[in-house]
Amino acid sequence: MNDDDIHPLLALLKKQVQSLEAPWMENMVRAKQKKRDPFKVLVSCILSLRTQDKTTGEASERLFRLAPDIRSMAKLPLSRIEKAIYPVGFYRVKAQQIRELCSTIISRYGSTVPDDLDVLLTLRGVGRKTANLVLTLGYKKPGICVDTHVHRITNRWGYVKTKTPEKTEFALRKKLPRQYWLDINGLLVTFGQNICRPLSPLCSQCSIALFCDREGVTTSR
């Protein structure tokens, strides 16, 4: 695709994903538009790593019913956190990470999740994907959250040519118009889960097939 194609491509994509099931975290934020909660975004993103979206949503809801804010979360026994978030992947490790994050944020940042990328990256268990998602979904600040869907799809389009999600993030920071930074992850996760799947994507149902270079696609439907 040509770089300038990104504008009509994303306009068409926004229309198509309106009829598709959005990721749980996107729906959570939309339901709380008037009061975004960076802490819940942070915790849910920790839980989502190597875990299916449905499992992440159910675990997050169980945990937040027990502890809706950082101070109440910090008071939960580790065993209760583990029980609430099971069966997310590596639930024992994640329970410990959540407890440590609560302690650090309360003691160092006055119970407020940092809204700076570099500071977020100093927190144990917080990588670039999580940090960027806290910025975009939690604070509605510019960031580019690149997960496997964003990495795969932007390379499939031919918009970037990168080998890892981290390199994709830096490539997108250089060329993706800033007006799309907040929305790119939600759009492509929804699109990737429903249409532009890793194997045998549904190209016949794709509204932006005209722009796509289909890099790496050997089989489609």
C-alpha positions, -999 to 999 in steps of 0.1 A, spaced: 0 0 0 10 36 -4 15 56 27 -12 81 17 -37 52 16 -38 51 54 -64 78 55 -91 62 33 -81 28 46 -88 37 83 -120 55 74 -133 23 58 -120 2 86 -137 23 113 -171 17 95 -165 -20 93 -155 -26 129 -187 -9 141 -205 -41 134 -179 -64 149 -174 -75 185 -149 -53 202 -123 -65 227 -134 -66 264 -111 -38 275 -124 -15 247 -159 -21 259 -150 -15 295 -135 19 287 -165 28 265 -189 20 293 -169 44 316 -162 72 291 -170 99 317 -145 86 342 -116 66 328 -98 45 352 -61 40 344 -56 16 373 -83 -8 359 -67 -6 325 -33 -14 339 -45 -44 359 -67 -58 330 -38 -54 306 -15 -74 330 -41 -101 331 -46 -102 294 -10 -112 286 -11 -148 271 -48 -150 280 -79 -151 258 -100 -120 258 -131 -136 273 -111 -150 302 -94 -117 308 -128 -99 310 -143 -124 334 -113 -124 356 -111 -86 357 -147 -83 366 -144 -108 395 -113 -90 408 -128 -55 405 -159 -66 424 -136 -75 453 -114 -44 450 -126 -15 427 -96 8 434 -59 6 441 -60 9 479 -86 -18 484 -67 -40 459 -35 -35 480 -54 -49 511 -65 -81 494 -46 -112 505 -25 -127 476 -46 -159 478 -78 -139 471 -63 -122 441 -51 -156 428 -86 -171 432 -103 -142 415 -81 -141 384 -78 -179 379 -77 -193 351 -57 -165 334 -23 -175 322 4 -175 349 -22 -163 374 1 -167 404 28 -146 389 3 -120 378 -13 -119 413 21 -111 428 28 -85 401 -5 -68 409 2 -67 446 37 -52 439 23 -26 414 -2 -15 440 24 -11 467 48 8 443 21 32 429 7 39 464 42 46 480 59 64 451 31 81 431 4 89 457 -19 61 445 -21 75 410 -10 55 381 17 74 362 7 90 329 43 91 315 55 63 292 90 62 305 79 61 341 53 34 334 81 13 319 100 14 352 72 -5 369 78 -43 373 58 -63 348 49 -33 326 61 -35 290 56 -12 261 22 -27 251 8 -23 286 23 12 291 9 25 258 -25 10 265 -26 28 299 -18 61 281 -43 57 253 -72 39 271 -66 51 306 -56 87 300 -66 93 264 -30 105 257 -11 98 225 6 64 224 8 35 200 -1 1 216 13 -27 194 2 -62 201 3 -92 178 -27 -80 158 -13 -45 151 21 -60 143 7 -86 119 -19 -65 101 3 -34 95 30 -57 80 3 -76 60 -8 -43 45 28 -34 36 25 -2 56 56 -12 77 82 -39 73 93 -50 107 102 -82 126 89 -76 161 60 -57 177 85 -33 194 100 -24 160 65 -20 146 57 5 173 87 27 165 80 24 128 44 36 133 55 64 156 75 77 126 49 75 99 14 69 113 -4 103 115 -8 113 151 -46 116 148 -48 78 146 -26 69 175 -54 66 201 -76 44 179 -52 21 160 -50 -6 186 -87 -10 193 -94 -9 155 -69 -36 146 -75 -59 176 -112 -59 166 -104 -63 130 -77 -90 136 -100 -111 159 -129 -111 134 -116 -106 99 -78 -103 94 -70 -134 113 -35 -149 116 -43 -179 95 -66 -178 65 -79 -143 69 -114 -135 56 -103 -114 27 -137 -118 10 -153 -99 38 -126 -72 41 -136 -36 33 -100 -25 28 -88 -54 6 -81 -30 -23 -53 -13 -2 -37 -45 12 -5 -60 -2 -14 -93 15 22 -98 26 27 -133 39 -8 -144 31 -8 -178 14 -44 -189 21 -75 -168 26 -113 -171 25 
